[in-house]
Amino acid sequence: MRTVESVRVLYSFPHRLGAARICHTAWQQVNGLLNAGASVLVFPGSLSRELQPGAVIRPTLARGGFRIPYRVLGTERACALHDWIVSERLQRLAGKIDIVHTWPLGSLRTLKTAARLGIPTVLERPNAHTRFAYEVVRKECEKLGVVLSPGHEHAYKPRVLAKEEAEYDAAFRLLCPSDFVVQTFLDQGFSRERLTRDQYGYDESVYHSGQQVRDDQRGLTMLFVGGCAPRKGLHYALEAWLRSPACRNGKFMVAGAFVPGYAEKMSSMLAQPSVEVLGHRSDVPELMRRSDLLVLPSIEEGSALVTSEARASGCVLLVSDAAGAICRHMENALVHRVGDVDRLTEHITLLDANRVLLEKLRAASLDTVDEITWKAAGRKLLSAYKETIAAYQQSAEAIQNHATMAIVNS
């Protein structure tokens, strides 16, 4: 039975809920909401992994053992079909839903239908403003001489940009997982009132620090995990590592697949004895537990999950201010400005020479990892829903009062 305090959520996700990347993020969000006590009606494109008990699941692009293949329709058409189906279903749910949570490229009709029905909406922003992301990645690729394939997610696509910007305008609030994402929208002219902070998390059953004994006499082990592409800033990490004395006795492990042409631009750095190129790995949690540092000098992110996972595994973060990491400079991590190789070099060198500081940062980071789990993220998201619903009701009342006064004064 629904309690007065519970929130009835329609969660619309146009892809395979529970698969990799954003599909994993969305799956964890739904589980976090269920743990926090929300009532969740889930409309995924399809379900790749079972959710915990409590959710009502109604796939849009799958029924029984049959699933509409995204490759046949194309991602854009599949997302558009999902959006149409959800918007049609939503019309029959008026009075039964308190808030609608949507994801990019599959939400424009749904957002407009919700607005017509008087239901508040939030649109997930797993990355920075798309216009900003396209531009900053384009400039970085041009600087490096790397050409992204037309199908790459950060290759400029005017139709995708136009649709996403229309979704921005249709949503009541945008859910931003980091201050960096918020700033990219402020820079594009959005009011702060339309931007709501939430956060992502990590799975404590997978990522934990273990019982490794740290040897202060050995060289540092620094780890990079992620897609090896210009936007992740691996070239900055390599340059900083090789400029630091840490490379003499330490090891820099690179775990991830490279986009075409990128590795070739860094071939001389990747070939250095202290650099170990691992490729795509399935043992990332163990790699993290064996490492001292996690480096992520991104030029653009939403909020990289790998940073929270690394913190939980005992790594100290060396990240750019665009990584969206949940951390504080010199308190539990070291943060540098985007592209500042000199400062990143200083940070690596400092922790190589000062193991007391390294252990202090690690201890402080591990001391608060319970604040960045997916369960904690679910509670924060539910709180963001409640604040959004209250703001929407207040806005509606203000509009009604204004209309009433206009009639009275006419």
VOPAGU-2260 file (C-alpha; in pm, 1 decimal, decimal comma):
REM VOPAGU-2260
SITE   aa  ch    i         X         Y         Z
SITE  MET   A    0       0,0       0,0       0,0
SITE  ARG   A    1     131,1     343,5     -94,6
SITE  THR   A    2     225,3     569,0     195,7
SITE  VAL   A    3     166,3     941,5     196,9
SITE  GLU   A    4     542,2    1004,2     197,1
SITE  SER   A    5     622,4     782,7    -101,7
SITE  VAL   A    6     679,7     924,2    -448,7
SITE  ARG   A    7     527,8     757,8    -754,8
SITE  VAL   A    8     789,2     767,5   -1029,7
SITE  LEU   A    9     756,6     686,2   -1397,8
SITE  TYR   A   10    1113,5     602,7   -1502,3
SITE  SER   A   11    1155,9     605,6   -1881,3
SITE  PHE   A   12    1476,2     466,0   -2030,3
SITE  PRO   A   13    1496,0     404,5   -2407,7
SITE  HIS   A   14    1781,5     150,6   -2408,1
SITE  ARG   A   15    1860,9    -193,3   -2258,8
SITE  LEU   A   16    1828,4    -133,2   -1885,9
SITE  GLY   A   17    2106,1    -314,7   -1700,7
SITE  ALA   A   18    2353,2    -341,4   -1989,0
SITE  ALA   A   19    2679,7    -141,4   -1994,3
SITE  ARG   A   20    2760,2     229,1   -1951,1
SITE  ILE   A   21    2448,5     449,9   -1916,9
SITE  CYS   A   22    2233,5     134,5   -1913,7
SITE  HIS   A   23    2419,6      29,5   -1598,9
SITE  THR   A   24    2379,5     378,9   -1449,7
SITE  ALA   A   25    2003,0     376,6   -1508,4
SITE  TRP   A   26    1969,5      24,6   -1363,5
SITE  GLN   A   27    2153,4     130,3   -1049,1
SITE  GLN   A   28    1938,1     444,0   -1021,3
SITE  VAL   A   29    1616,9     240,7   -1024,3
SITE  ASN   A   30    1749,4       1,0    -759,4
SITE  GLY   A   31    1862,7     297,5    -550,6
SITE  LEU   A   32    1515,8     450,9    -573,3
SITE  LEU   A   33    1355,6     125,1    -464,9
SITE  ASN   A   34    1591,6     105,9    -166,8
SITE  ALA   A   35    1500,2     465,1     -78,9
SITE  GLY   A   36    1129,6     381,5     -69,3
SITE  ALA   A   37    1002,9     521,0    -399,7
SITE  SER   A   38     724,6     354,2    -596,4
SITE  VAL   A   39     877,3     299,6    -941,3
SITE  LEU   A   40     703,2     218,6   -1269,2
SITE  VAL   A   41     981,0     142,8   -1518,5
SITE  PHE   A   42     943,2     174,4   -1895,0
SITE  PRO   A   43    1274,6      50,3   -2040,1
SITE  GLY   A   44    1330,8     -22,5   -2406,3
SITE  SER   A   45    1417,5    -372,8   -2289,0
SITE  LEU   A   46    1557,3    -532,3   -1975,0
SITE  SER   A   47    1907,7    -677,5   -1982,3
SITE  ARG   A   48    1933,8    -755,4   -1610,6
SITE  GLU   A   49    1670,9    -817,2   -1347,8
SITE  LEU   A   50    1592,6    -538,1   -1103,8
SITE  GLN   A   51    1545,9    -598,6    -735,5
SITE  PRO   A   52    1186,9    -674,8    -623,6
SITE  GLY   A   53     944,9    -385,1    -604,0
SITE  ALA   A   54     960,4    -224,6    -945,8
SITE  VAL   A   55     676,5    -255,7   -1196,2
SITE  ILE   A   56     844,5    -314,1   -1532,9
SITE  ARG   A   57     675,7    -255,2   -1868,9
SITE  PRO   A   58     928,6    -275,3   -2157,5
SITE  THR   A   59     841,5     -78,7   -2470,3
SITE  LEU   A   60    1053,8    -255,8   -2731,1
SITE  ALA   A   61    1032,1    -613,1   -2601,4
SITE  ARG   A   62     764,5    -863,6   -2513,2
SITE  GLY   A   63     826,6   -1209,8   -2377,9
SITE  GLY   A   64    1131,9   -1346,9   -2554,7
SITE  PHE   A   65    1096,8   -1108,2   -2849,6
SITE  ARG   A   66    1297,4    -786,7   -2860,0
SITE  ILE   A   67    1300,1    -530,0   -3139,9
SITE  PRO   A   68    1664,3    -517,8   -3255,2
SITE  TYR   A   69    1810,1    -169,3   -3217,2
SITE  ARG   A   70    2053,8    -240,1   -3500,2
SITE  VAL   A   71    1769,1    -289,3   -3744,8
SITE  LEU   A   72    1578,7      23,4   -3646,8
SITE  GLY   A   73    1882,7     232,5   -3565,3
SITE  THR   A   74    1927,9     387,5   -3222,2
SITE  GLU   A   75    1753,0     714,8   -3307,0
SITE  ARG   A   76    1442,1     544,1   -3448,5
SITE  ALA   A   77    1432,1     296,9   -3159,0
SITE  CYS   A   78    1449,0     581,5   -2906,8
SITE  ALA   A   79    1177,5     772,9   -3095,0
SITE  LEU   A   80     949,9     466,6   -3094,9
SITE  HIS   A   81    1010,3     417,5   -2723,1
SITE  ASP   A   82     924,3     783,3   -2662,1
SITE  TRP   A   83     598,1     755,4   -2857,6
SITE  ILE   A   84     494,2     441,8   -2667,8
SITE  VAL   A   85     571,7     596,8   -2327,4
SITE  SER   A   86     385,6     917,6   -2412,8
SITE  GLU   A   87      79,0     713,6   -2512,8
SITE  ARG   A   88      91,9     510,2   -2192,8
SITE  LEU   A   89     140,6     822,1   -1982,5
SITE  GLN   A   90    -191,6     966,8   -2097,6
SITE  ARG   A   91    -366,8     682,7   -1916,1
SITE  LEU   A   92    -168,5     743,1   -1595,9
SITE  ALA   A   93    -284,0    1095,8   -1507,9
SITE  GLY   A   94    -332,6    1117,9   -1131,5
SITE  LYS   A   95    -128,0     802,1   -1074,0
SITE  ILE   A   96     221,4     949,0   -1127,6
SITE  ASP   A   97     395,4    1219,6    -924,0
SITE  ILE   A   98     701,5    1272,2   -1144,6
SITE  VAL   A   99     845,4    1150,4   -1475,7
SITE  HIS   A  100    1217,9    1075,6   -1510,9
SITE  THR   A  101    1344,3    1062,4   -1870,1
SITE  TRP   A  102    1670,5    1011,1   -2059,7
SITE  PRO   A  103    1813,1    1186,6   -2368,6
SITE  LEU   A  104    1695,9    1114,0   -2723,4
SITE  GLY   A  105    1390,6     920,1   -2607,5
SITE  SER   A  106    1180,9    1173,9   -2419,9
SITE  LEU   A  107    1053,2    1473,6   -2620,4
SITE  ARG   A  108     695,3    1346,6   -2671,4
SITE  THR   A  109     685,0    1214,3   -2315,7
SITE  LEU   A  110     800,0    1546,9   -2171,3
SITE  LYS   A  111     537,3    1739,3   -2369,1
SITE  THR   A  112     261,4    1496,4   -2270,5
SITE  ALA   A  113     358,9    1523,7   -1904,1
SITE  ALA   A  114     353,8    1904,3   -1925,1
SITE  ARG   A  115       3,4    1892,8   -2075,0
SITE  LEU   A  116    -111,0    1661,2   -1795,1
SITE  GLY   A  117      45,2    1879,2   -1525,3
SITE  ILE   A  118     310,2    1625,8   -1417,5
SITE  PRO   A  119     660,8    1752,0   -1329,0
SITE  THR   A  120     950,6    1606,5   -1527,1
SITE  VAL   A  121    1324,4    1563,5   -1491,8
SITE  LEU   A  122    1564,4    1486,9   -1777,0
SITE  GLU   A  123    1883,3    1298,5   -1693,3
SITE  ARG   A  124    2206,1    1463,9   -1809,3
SITE  PRO   A  125    2472,5    1190,5   -1799,1
SITE  ASN   A  126    2713,9    1427,9   -1972,7
SITE  ALA   A  127    2780,7    1796,4   -2010,3
SITE  HIS   A  128    2564,6    2012,4   -2238,1
SITE  THR   A  129    2588,4    1838,5   -2574,8
SITE  ARG   A  130    2676,6    2154,8   -2766,4
SITE  PHE   A  131    2967,1    2217,1   -2528,7
SITE  ALA   A  132    3075,6    1852,6   -2543,9
SITE  TYR   A  133    3079,4    1846,0   -2923,5
SITE  GLU   A  134    3282,6    2163,7   -2941,1
SITE  VAL   A  135    3543,5    2086,2   -2676,3
SITE  VAL   A  136    3600,3    1734,2   -2812,7
SITE  ARG   A  137    3628,5    1867,4   -3168,0
SITE  LYS   A  138    3897,7    2114,4   -3063,1
SITE  GLU   A  139    4092,5    1849,3   -2871,7
SITE  CYS   A  140    4080,6    1608,4   -3166,4
SITE  GLU   A  141    4197,5    1879,6   -3406,9
SITE  LYS   A  142    4486,3    1963,2   -3174,7
SITE  LEU   A  143    4592,8    1598,5   -3168,1
SITE  GLY   A  144    4521,0    1525,8   -3532,4
SITE  VAL   A  145    4268,3    1254,2   -3446,7
SITE  VAL   A  146    3954,0    1211,0   -3656,6
SITE  LEU   A  147    3657,3    1050,7   -3483,5
SITE  SER   A  148    3445,9     812,0   -3688,1
SITE  PRO   A  149    3105,1     955,8   -3789,9
SITE  GLY   A  150    2933,0     707,7   -3559,3
SITE  HIS   A  151    3130,9     802,7   -3249,5
SITE  GLU   A  152    2911,2     945,3   -2973,2
SITE  HIS   A  153    3109,2    1269,8   -2967,0
SITE  ALA   A  154    3130,4    1322,4   -3342,9
SITE  TYR   A  155    2916,4    1626,9   -3429,1
SITE  LYS   A  156    2559,9    1530,5   -3525,6
SITE  PRO   A  157    2334,4    1832,8   -3584,4
SITE  ARG   A  158    2010,7    1629,4   -3574,2
SITE  VAL   A  159    2102,0    1475,9   -3238,1
SITE  LEU   A  160    2197,9    1815,6   -3097,3
SITE  ALA   A  161    1871,3    1973,0   -3213,3
SITE  LYS   A  162    1665,0    1696,9   -3054,4
SITE  GLU   A  163    1854,4    1706,5   -2726,5
SITE  GLU   A  164    1821,8    2084,3   -2703,5
SITE  ALA   A  165    1447,1    2052,1   -2767,0
SITE  GLU   A  166    1433,1    1802,3   -2479,9
SITE  TYR   A  167    1620,9    2045,7   -2256,2
SITE  ASP   A  168    1357,0    2308,1   -2325,6
SITE  ALA   A  169    1065,5    2067,7   -2268,0
SITE  ALA   A  170    1184,3    1935,5   -1931,3
SITE  PHE   A  171    1087,9    2111,1   -1609,9
SITE  ARG   A  172    1424,7    2029,6   -1451,6
SITE  LEU   A  173    1756,0    1885,3   -1571,8
SITE  LEU   A  174    1928,0    1633,0   -1343,7
SITE  CYS   A  175    2300,4    1711,9   -1329,7
SITE  PRO   A  176    2538,5    1461,0   -1164,1
SITE  SER   A  177    2822,6    1710,4   -1108,6
SITE  ASP   A  178    2896,9    2078,9   -1064,6
SITE  PHE   A  179    3085,3    2065,1   -1394,0
SITE  VAL   A  180    2769,2    1961,4   -1579,8
SITE  VAL   A  181    2575,5    2238,2   -1405,6
SITE  GLN   A  182    2832,0    2494,6   -1518,0
SITE  THR   A  183    2815,1    2389,0   -1882,9
SITE  PHE   A  184    2440,0    2456,4   -1878,2
SITE  LEU   A  185    2478,6    2787,1   -1695,6
SITE  ASP   A  186    2729,4    2888,9   -1962,8
SITE  GLN   A  187    2464,4    2813,5   -2226,1
SITE  GLY   A  188    2218,3    3050,1   -2059,1
SITE  PHE   A  189    2013,2    2815,3   -1840,3
SITE  SER   A  190    1884,3    2945,4   -1508,0
SITE  ARG   A  191    2015,9    2772,8   -1198,7
SITE  GLU   A  192    1657,0    2702,3   -1090,1
SITE  ARG   A  193    1616,1    2455,5   -1377,3
SITE  LEU   A  194    1928,4    2257,9   -1282,0
SITE  THR   A  195    1899,3    1999,8   -1004,5
SITE  ARG   A  196    2202,3    1819,4    -861,7
SITE  ASP   A  197    2196,5    1447,5    -807,6
SITE  GLN   A  198    2489,8    1206,8    -799,3
SITE  TYR   A  199    2598,0     866,6    -922,4
SITE  GLY   A  200    2754,4     593,3    -710,4
SITE  TYR   A  201    2941,7     265,7    -691,4
SITE  ASP   A  202    2847,3     -92,5    -609,8
SITE  GLU   A  203    2999,4    -181,1    -271,7
SITE  SER   A  204    2958,7    -552,5    -342,0
SITE  VAL   A  205    3208,1    -521,2    -628,8
SITE  TYR   A  206    3440,7    -236,2    -532,4
SITE  HIS   A  207    3618,2    -245,1    -194,5
SITE  SER   A  208    3968,5    -176,4     -70,0
SITE  GLY   A  209    4060,8    -529,1      38,6
SITE  GLN   A  210    4346,5    -601,8     277,4
SITE  GLN   A  211    4648,8    -512,0      65,4
SITE  VAL   A  212    4952,9    -396,1     261,0
SITE  ARG   A  213    5107,8     -87,6     102,6
SITE  ASP   A  214    5486,6     -82,5      66,5
SITE  ASP   A  215    5614,9     274,8      96,0
SITE  GLN   A  216    5946,3     175,6     -59,7
SITE  ARG   A  217    5813,1      54,7    -391,9
SITE  GLY   A  218    5732,9     280,0    -684,6
SITE  LEU   A  219    5388,8     426,3    -735,6
SITE  THR   A  220    5129,3     238,1    -935,6
SITE  MET   A  221    4900,6     471,1   -1130,3
SITE  LEU   A  222    4596,8     344,5   -1318,5
SITE  PHE   A  223    4384,2     482,6   -1600,3
SITE  VAL   A  224    4051,2     310,1   -1670,5
SITE  GLY   A  225    3810,3     404,3   -1946,7
SITE  GLY   A  226    3767,0     452,1   -2316,3
SITE  CYS   A  227    4102,6     567,2   -2451,5
SITE  ALA   A  228    3985,5     871,5   -2646,0
SITE  PRO   A  229    4092,1    1238,0   -2657,1
SITE  ARG   A  230    3805,4    1350,1   -2428,2
SITE  LYS   A  231    3941,6    1134,4   -2144,2
SITE  GLY   A  232    4275,2    1317,1   -2153,4
SITE  LEU   A  233    4499,5    1010,1   -2149,5
SITE  HIS   A  234    4760,6    1204,4   -2349,0
SITE  TYR   A  235    4785,6    1453,3   -2062,3
SITE  ALA   A  236    4825,4    1172,0   -1809,0
SITE  LEU   A  237    5103,2    1008,2   -2011,7
SITE  GLU   A  238    5292,4    1333,5   -2053,0
SITE  ALA   A  239    5266,0    1414,8   -1682,0
SITE  TRP   A  240    5372,2    1064,2   -1580,0
SITE  LEU   A  241    5680,9    1064,0   -1799,8
SITE  ARG   A  242    5780,3    1412,1   -1681,1
SITE  SER   A  243    5758,1    1302,4   -1316,8
SITE  PRO   A  244    6038,2    1117,8   -1132,7
SITE  ALA   A  245    5768,6     864,1   -1039,9
SITE  CYS   A  246    5813,9     695,7   -1379,9
SITE  ARG   A  247    6167,3     579,8   -1286,0
SITE  ASN   A  248    6052,1     316,7   -1036,6
SITE  GLY   A  249    5675,2     318,8   -1077,6
SITE  LYS   A  250    5421,5     178,6   -1319,2
SITE  PHE   A  251    5140,2     343,1   -1516,5
SITE  MET   A  252    4874,9      91,5   -1623,6
SITE  VAL   A  253    4630,4     186,9   -1901,3
SITE  ALA   A  254    4312,5     -23,6   -1910,6
SITE  GLY   A  255    4075,0      43,0   -2199,2
SITE  ALA   A  256    4027,7      22,5   -2573,3
SITE  PHE   A  257    4163,3     297,7   -2799,8
SITE  VAL   A  258    3964,0     483,4   -3063,1
SITE  PRO   A  259    4127,8     456,0   -3407,6
SITE  GLY   A  260    4428,1     682,1   -3457,2
SITE  TYR   A  261    4469,9     787,9   -3093,9
SITE  ALA   A  262    4730,0     532,4   -2982,8
SITE  GLU   A  263    4940,2     611,1   -3289,4
SITE  LYS   A  264    4966,0     976,3   -3182,8
SITE  MET   A  265    5108,7     866,0   -2846,6
SITE  SER   A  266    5309,7     563,8   -2961,6
SITE  SER   A  267    5642,3     685,6   -2821,3
SITE  MET   A  268    5491,3     751,7   -2476,3
SITE  LEU   A  269    5297,1     425,5   -2471,2
SITE  ALA   A  270    5618,0     236,6   -2554,6
SITE  GLN   A  271    5804,1     361,2   -2246,6
SITE  PRO   A  272    5908,4      84,4   -2000,0
SITE  SER   A  273    5704,4     226,0   -1710,3
SITE  VAL   A  274    5381,7     230,1   -1916,2
SITE  GLU   A  275    5179,4     -90,2   -1943,2
SITE  VAL   A  276    4897,3     -97,7   -2198,8
SITE  LEU   A  277    4643,5    -356,2   -2082,3
SITE  GLY   A  278    4360,0    -312,7   -2331,3
SITE  HIS   A  279    4001,7    -375,0   -2227,2
SITE  ARG   A  280    3991,6    -559,8   -1893,9
SITE  SER   A  281    3728,5    -747,8   -1696,8
SITE  ASP   A  282    3929,8    -741,2   -1370,9
SITE  VAL   A  283    3910,3    -365,7   -1306,7
SITE  PRO   A  284    3818,4    -398,6    -935,2
SITE  GLU   A  285    4135,9    -601,9    -872,7
SITE  LEU   A  286    4346,7    -359,6   -1077,7
SITE  MET   A  287    4216,1     -76,8    -861,8
SITE  ARG   A  288    4295,4    -259,1    -540,0
SITE  ARG   A  289    4654,3    -305,5    -663,5
SITE  SER   A  290    4696,7      62,4    -755,2
SITE  ASP   A  291    4787,8     370,4    -555,2
SITE  LEU   A  292    4635,7     629,6    -787,0
SITE  LEU   A  293    4352,2     659,6   -1036,8
SITE  VAL   A  294    4418,5     929,1   -1294,6
SITE  LEU   A  295    4143,0    1083,5   -1506,7
SITE  PRO   A  296    4235,8    1414,9   -1674,5
SITE  SER   A  297    3911,7    1440,8   -1875,4
SITE  ILE   A  298    3827,0    1749,8   -2075,4
SITE  GLU   A  299    3454,6    1670,1   -2056,3
SITE  GLU   A  300    3245,5    1429,0   -1847,3
SITE  GLY   A  301    2918,2    1391,4   -1667,3
SITE  SER   A  302    3039,6    1224,5   -1351,4
SITE  ALA   A  303    3275,2     937,8   -1426,9
SITE  LEU   A  304    3163,8     627,6   -1234,4
SITE  VAL   A  305    3521,2     501,5   -1235,0
SITE  THR   A  306    3623,2     775,5    -990,8
SITE  SER   A  307    3384,9     659,2    -717,6
SITE  GLU   A  308    3470,4     296,4    -786,4
SITE  ALA   A  309    3839,8     378,6    -750,9
SITE  ARG   A  310    3784,9     563,2    -423,7
SITE  ALA   A  311    3605,4     262,4    -280,9
SITE  SER   A  312    3896,2      42,3    -391,6
SITE  GLY   A  313    4156,1     250,1    -207,5
SITE  CYS   A  314    4292,2     457,9    -496,8
SITE  VAL   A  315    4368,9     825,7    -447,9
SITE  LEU   A  316    4216,6    1032,4    -727,2
SITE  LEU   A  317    4421,8    1254,3    -958,3
SITE  VAL   A  318    4148,0    1414,1   -1166,1
SITE  SER   A  319    4069,2    1719,7   -1371,7
SITE  ASP   A  320    3798,5    1962,2   -1265,9
SITE  ALA   A  321    3591,9    1833,0   -1559,8
SITE  ALA   A  322    3587,4    1470,7   -1441,8
SITE  GLY   A  323    3279,3    1520,9   -1224,7
SITE  ALA   A  324    3442,7    1325,4    -941,9
SITE  ILE   A  325    3292,7    1341,1    -593,3
SITE  CYS   A  326    3603,1    1454,1    -407,1
SITE  ARG   A  327    3777,9    1755,2    -252,5
SITE  HIS   A  328    4121,3    1882,5    -347,2
SITE  MET   A  329    4388,1    1820,1     -81,9
SITE  GLU   A  330    4126,8    1664,0     145,0
SITE  ASN   A  331    4078,4    1325,4     -20,0
SITE  ALA   A  332    4211,7    1378,9    -373,9
SITE  LEU   A  333    4421,3    1607,7    -593,3
SITE  VAL   A  334    4239,5    1807,0    -861,5
SITE  HIS   A  335    4391,2    1999,5   -1152,3
SITE  ARG   A  336    4244,2    2227,5   -1416,6
SITE  VAL   A  337    4170,1    2075,9   -1755,8
SITE  GLY   A  338    4485,0    2043,6   -1964,1
SITE  ASP   A  339    4721,3    2159,8   -1687,9
SITE  VAL   A  340    5000,8    1906,4   -1737,7
SITE  ASP   A  341    5240,1    2101,2   -1515,4
SITE  ARG   A  342    5005,3    2075,5   -1217,4
SITE  LEU   A  343    4926,6    1710,1   -1281,7
SITE  THR   A  344    5300,1    1639,7   -1298,1
SITE  GLU   A  345    5342,7    1816,1    -963,9
SITE  HIS   A  346    5065,0    1606,5    -811,1
SITE  ILE   A  347    5217,7    1276,6    -924,4
SITE  THR   A  348    5560,7    1386,9    -804,6
SITE  LEU   A  349    5424,1    1503,7    -469,9
SITE  LEU   A  350    5256,5    1174,2    -388,7
SITE  ASP   A  351    5557,0     975,2    -505,4
SITE  ALA   A  352    5780,2    1168,4    -264,3
SITE  ASN   A  353    5532,1    1212,0      20,6
SITE  ARG   A  354    5381,2     875,9     111,5
SITE  VAL   A  355    5246,9    1018,6     436,2
SITE  LEU   A  356    5026,4    1254,8     235,5
SITE  LEU   A  357    4928,1     969,2       4,1
SITE  GLU   A  358    4809,2     762,2     300,0
SITE  LYS   A  359    4632,9    1061,9     453,9
SITE  LEU   A  360    4437,2    1125,2     133,1
SITE  ARG   A  361    4357,3     755,1      96,4
SITE  ALA   A  362    4231,3     727,4     453,8
SITE  ALA   A  363    4016,1    1038,7     418,7
SITE  SER   A  364    3873,9     908,5      91,6
SITE  LEU   A  365    3787,6     565,5     233,1
SITE  ASP   A  366    3637,1     722,1     544,1
SITE  THR   A  367    3345,8     869,9     346,8
SITE  VAL   A  368    3285,1     617,6      67,7
SITE  ASP   A  369    2951,5     523,8     225,7
SITE  GLU   A  370    2831,5     867,0     104,9
SITE  ILE   A  371    2886,4     776,1    -260,9
SITE  THR   A  372    2726,2     431,6    -293,5
SITE  TRP   A  373    2433,0     373,9    -527,4
SITE  LYS   A  374    2208,9     348,8    -219,8
SITE  ALA   A  375    2319,3     696,3    -112,2
SITE  ALA   A  376    2264,4     817,8    -469,1
SITE  GLY   A  377    1911,2     675,5    -460,4
SITE  ARG   A  378    1829,8     871,0    -146,6
SITE  LYS   A  379    1966,2    1189,0    -301,3
SITE  LEU   A  380    1768,8    1132,1    -620,1
SITE  LEU   A  381    1447,5    1077,7    -426,1
SITE  SER   A  382    1514,9    1401,8    -238,3
SITE  ALA   A  383    1567,1    1578,6    -572,2
SITE  TYR   A  384    1231,1    1444,5    -691,4
SITE  LYS   A  385    1053,2    1577,6    -383,2
SITE  GLU   A  386    1211,2    1920,1    -422,5
SITE  THR   A  387    1118,6    1923,7    -791,8
SITE  ILE   A  388     758,4    1826,7    -722,8
SITE  ALA   A  389     729,0    2102,8    -460,8
SITE  ALA   A  390     881,3    2359,1    -698,6
SITE  TYR   A  391     645,6    2250,8    -977,8
SITE  GLN   A  392     341,5    2282,7    -754,5
SITE  GLN   A  393     456,9    2623,3    -636,5
SITE  SER   A  394     507,8    2732,7    -996,1
SITE  ALA   A  395     163,0    2608,2   -1095,8
SITE  GLU   A  396       4,9    2790,4    -803,5
SITE  ALA   A  397     184,1    3110,4    -898,4
SITE  ILE   A  398      54,3    3084,9   -1255,5
SITE  GLN   A  399    -299,5    3018,5   -1130,5
SITE  ASN   A  400    -284,1    3312,8    -887,9
SITE  HIS   A  401    -157,0    3539,1   -1165,2
SITE  ALA   A  402    -441,6    3431,2   -1393,1
SITE  THR   A  403    -695,9    3483,1   -1114,2
SITE  MET   A  404    -568,1    3834,2   -1042,8
SITE  ALA   A  405    -580,7    3918,4   -1412,9
SITE  ILE   A  406    -949,0    3816,4   -1423,1
SITE  VAL   A  407   -1027,3    4013,8   -1107,0
SITE  ASN   A  408    -857,8    4326,4   -1238,9
SITE  SER   A  409   -1008,0    4305,1   -1587,1
